[in-house]
Amino acid sequence: MPNRPSLLQRGDTIGIVTLGSPLDAKIIDARIQFLKALGFNIVMGNYVYAQNGFLAGTDEQRASDLMMMFENKQVKMILPTRGGTGVDGIIPYLDFTVIQNNPKIISGYSDITVLLNVLYQYGSLITFHSLLLIDFKSGTPDYNFNQFFSATSLYSSNRIIQNPPGIPLVSRVAGNVSAPLVGGNLTSFVDTLGTPFEIDTRGKILFLEETHEPTNTVYRYLNHLKLAGKLTDCLGIIMGECTGCQAAYGVSYEDLINEFIVPLGKPLITNLASGHGVYKAAIPIGAMVNLNTDRNSITVIEPTVSV
């Protein structure tokens, strides 16, 4: 049974943390003002503005901020400022017993997806592949906010994950399967293979997305997952966008899907708008999801928050 966090309401407290790369203080402050204007209270981690080279403080410091938010009874949601690099460095310093006993909404993408999946695997916590603090600004598409608040603020046992108008989901391999969903950024998962915190795809639906990698590199990463058994173990696959990924040797991202993913024979839907692109579907990590390529649909079939 997954551990569902309490739903988010206006007036609730959001804890802000920086868990990977540093972010400019002016950007952080502007995004916090946006959240306050939406009616949320804010609690800041001690190292939100820190910088230690390409990291926002040491691994221990960033982990301590995250644990502080899980331990704070007033905090309903934990929102990282950004991803970047280095999030996997905090994982050995987390107390999963505390996390399991204090479920919170936590949202993000990019390097944050390693943490999202680890919190599900080790803390049974449903997490959300969705917005970061940097996305809370004017100009962010309404679709992104609607997806985020539908996932985190509504108690529902049947939420259809739909792309924005004009961006169709594409069914590539026939099948109808229901299973917990895991996944996120491809590069981040490859980095954890061979560690205690590598992604567990056994009996799961696997979602993958990538950004700004040439297709020959994407192929290497996908093949690494395949050789590690991750594509064999999963029951179905959802491929998101490869934002800014350039074709290499005349092979496009779509070609790569057709030549590498389709032959795996797993139920497959592609073109999900989530991750690094303009549009960001809210994907609940650890929740039961139905992948139905006959209906070209992705449906969350259990509540992802509690009342």
C-alpha positions in Angstrom: 0.0 0.0 0.0 1.6 3.3 -1.0 1.9 6.1 1.5 -0.3 9.0 0.3 0.5 12.6 1.5 -2.3 14.9 2.5 -3.7 17.1 -0.2 -2.5 20.6 -0.7 -4.9 23.6 0.0 -4.5 27.4 -0.2 -3.1 28.6 3.2 -1.0 25.5 3.6 2.8 25.7 4.2 5.3 24.8 1.5 8.9 24.0 2.4 11.5 25.3 -0.1 14.8 23.4 -0.5 17.7 23.3 -2.9 18.8 19.7 -3.3 21.1 19.8 -6.4 22.6 22.8 -8.2 22.4 26.3 -6.8 19.9 28.9 -8.2 20.2 32.6 -8.3 18.7 34.3 -5.2 16.7 36.8 -7.3 14.9 34.0 -9.1 14.2 32.1 -5.8 12.8 35.2 -4.2 10.6 36.1 -7.3 9.1 32.5 -7.4 8.4 32.6 -3.6 6.5 35.8 -4.0 4.4 34.1 -6.8 3.6 31.3 -4.4 2.7 33.7 -1.6 0.4 35.5 -4.0 -1.4 32.1 -4.6 -2.1 32.0 -0.9 0.6 29.7 0.4 2.8 30.1 3.4 6.5 29.5 2.9 9.2 27.9 5.1 12.8 28.1 3.9 15.6 25.6 4.3 18.8 26.7 5.8 20.8 26.1 2.6 18.3 27.3 -0.1 20.7 30.1 -1.2 23.9 28.2 -0.6 26.6 27.5 -3.2 29.4 25.0 -3.0 30.8 25.0 -6.5 28.2 23.4 -8.7 26.2 22.2 -5.7 24.0 24.1 -3.3 25.9 23.2 -0.1 27.4 19.9 0.9 25.5 16.6 0.5 24.9 16.6 4.3 23.6 20.1 4.3 21.2 19.6 1.5 20.0 16.4 3.0 19.5 18.1 6.4 17.2 20.6 4.8 15.1 17.9 3.2 14.8 16.0 6.5 13.9 19.2 8.4 10.9 19.7 6.1 9.8 16.1 6.6 10.0 16.6 10.3 8.2 19.9 10.3 4.5 19.2 11.1 3.4 22.5 9.5 4.8 21.7 6.1 2.4 20.0 3.7 4.5 20.1 0.6 8.3 20.1 -0.2 9.3 22.0 -3.3 12.9 21.9 -4.6 14.0 25.1 -6.3 15.5 23.2 -9.3 17.3 20.0 -10.3 20.6 20.3 -12.0 23.1 17.8 -10.6 24.0 16.1 -7.3 20.6 15.1 -5.9 21.8 11.5 -5.6 24.5 12.7 -3.2 22.0 13.4 -0.5 20.3 10.0 -0.5 22.6 8.2 1.9 21.9 10.8 4.5 18.1 10.4 4.5 16.1 8.7 7.3 13.4 6.7 5.5 11.7 5.8 8.7 11.1 9.5 9.5 10.0 10.0 5.8 7.5 7.1 6.0 6.0 8.4 9.2 5.6 11.9 7.8 4.4 11.8 4.2 4.6 15.0 2.3 3.9 16.1 -1.2 7.1 16.5 -3.1 7.3 17.5 -6.7 10.0 18.0 -9.3 11.7 16.7 -12.4 15.2 16.5 -14.0 17.7 15.3 -11.4 15.0 15.4 -8.7 13.5 12.3 -10.3 16.1 10.1 -8.7 14.9 11.3 -5.3 11.2 10.9 -6.3 11.7 7.2 -7.1 13.9 6.5 -4.1 11.3 8.0 -1.8 8.7 5.6 -3.3 11.0 2.6 -3.2 12.3 3.1 0.3 9.6 5.2 1.9 6.5 3.9 0.0 5.7 7.5 -0.7 3.7 8.6 -3.7 5.7 11.5 -5.3 5.0 13.8 -8.2 7.0 14.2 -11.4 5.7 17.8 -11.9 6.7 21.4 -11.2 9.7 22.8 -9.5 9.9 26.2 -7.8 11.4 27.7 -11.0 8.1 27.0 -12.7 5.9 29.1 -10.4 5.9 32.3 -12.5 3.8 34.2 -14.9 4.1 32.8 -18.4 3.9 29.2 -17.2 1.1 27.5 -19.2 -2.2 27.0 -17.4 -1.9 23.4 -18.5 1.1 22.9 -16.1 -0.7 24.5 -13.1 -3.9 22.6 -13.9 -2.0 19.3 -14.0 -0.1 20.1 -10.8 -3.1 21.1 -8.7 -5.2 18.2 -10.1 -2.6 15.8 -8.9 -1.8 17.4 -5.5 -5.0 19.1 -4.4 -7.9 16.8 -5.6 -8.8 13.5 -4.1 -9.7 11.3 -7.1 -9.4 7.7 -8.0 -9.6 8.2 -11.7 -7.5 10.9 -13.3 -6.8 10.8 -17.0 -3.4 12.2 -17.9 -3.9 14.1 -21.1 -1.6 16.1 -23.3 -2.4 19.8 -24.1 -4.6 20.3 -27.2 -2.7 19.8 -30.5 -0.1 17.4 -28.9 -1.4 13.9 -29.3 -0.3 10.8 -27.4 0.8 8.1 -29.8 0.2 4.4 -29.2 3.0 2.3 -30.7 2.6 -1.2 -29.3 -0.7 -2.8 -28.4 -1.5 -3.6 -24.8 -3.5 -2.8 -21.7 -1.7 -3.0 -18.4 -2.1 -1.6 -14.9 0.8 -1.3 -12.5 2.6 1.2 -10.3 4.4 3.9 -12.4 8.0 4.8 -12.0 10.5 6.8 -13.9 11.6 10.3 -15.1 14.8 11.6 -16.4 16.8 8.9 -18.3 20.3 10.3 -17.6 19.6 10.5 -13.9 18.6 6.9 -13.7 21.6 5.6 -15.6 23.8 7.4 -13.1 22.4 5.3 -10.2 22.8 1.9 -11.8 24.9 -0.4 -9.7 24.1 1.4 -6.5 21.5 0.5 -3.8 19.3 3.3 -5.1 18.9 2.2 -8.8 15.4 2.3 -10.1 13.3 -0.8 -9.6 11.2 -1.5 -12.7 10.0 -5.0 -11.8 6.3 -5.2 -12.6 6.1 -1.5 -13.2 5.1 0.9 -16.0 8.3 2.9 -16.9 8.2 6.5 -17.9 11.3 8.1 -19.5 12.2 11.6 -20.8 15.4 13.3 -21.7 16.8 16.7 -22.6 19.6 18.1 -24.7 21.4 14.9 -25.5 22.2 13.7 -29.1 20.4 10.6 -30.1 23.5 8.4 -30.1 23.9 9.3 -26.4 20.2 8.6 -25.7 20.7 5.2 -27.4 23.7 4.4 -25.1 21.6 5.3 -22.0 18.6 3.2 -23.2 20.9 0.3 -24.0 22.5 0.6 -20.5 19.0 0.3 -19.0 18.2 -2.7 -21.2 21.5 -4.5 -20.3 20.7 -3.8 -16.6 17.4 -5.6 -17.0 15.3 -2.5 -16.5 13.5 -2.7 -19.8 13.0 -6.4 -19.5 11.5 -6.2 -16.0 8.9 -3.5 -16.7 5.4 -4.2 -17.9 4.8 -1.2 -20.1 6.7 1.9 -21.3 5.7 5.6 -21.7 8.2 7.7 -23.6 8.1 11.5 -23.0 9.8 14.2 -25.0 13.4 14.4 -25.7 13.6 18.2 -25.4 16.3 19.7 -27.6 17.8 16.3 -28.5 19.6 16.6 -31.9 19.6 13.8 -34.4 23.0 12.0 -34.7 24.2 10.2 -37.8 20.8 10.8 -39.4 18.9 9.1 -36.5 16.2 11.1 -34.9 14.5 10.5 -31.5 11.5 9.1 -33.2 13.7 6.7 -35.3 15.3 5.6 -32.0 12.0 4.8 -30.5 10.9 2.8 -33.6 14.2 0.9 -33.8 14.9 0.3 -30.1 11.8 0.6 -28.0 9.1 -0.7 -30.2 10.8 -4.1 -30.8 10.8 -4.7 -27.0 7.1 -5.6 -27.5 5.9 -3.8 -24.4 2.7 -1.8 -24.4 4.0 1.6 -25.5 2.7 5.2 -25.6 4.9 8.0 -26.8 4.9 11.8 -27.0 3.8 12.4 -23.4 4.4 16.1 -22.6 6.2 16.0 -19.3 9.7 16.9 -18.0 11.9 19.5 -19.6 9.5 20.7 -22.3 7.2 23.7 -22.2 4.2 21.6 -21.1 4.5 19.4 -18.0 2.0 16.6 -17.3 1.9 15.6 -13.6 3.0 12.0 -13.2 2.5 10.3 -9.9 5.5 8.1 -9.1 4.4 5.0 -7.2 0.7 5.2 -8.0 -1.3 2.6 -9.9 -1.7 3.6 -13.5 -3.5 2.0 -16.4 -1.7 2.1 -19.8 -4.2 1.3 -22.5 -2.9 1.6 -26.0 -6.2 0.5 -27.5 -7.8 3.6 -26.1 -4.5 5.7 -26.4 -4.9 6.6 -22.7 -3.0 6.9 -19.5 -5.2 6.9 -16.4 -4.2 7.1 -12.7 -6.6 4.6 -11.1 -6.0 5.4 -7.4 -6.0 8.5 -5.2 -2.5 10.1 -5.0 -3.3 12.2 -2.0 -5.3 11.7 1.2 -8.1 13.8 2.6 
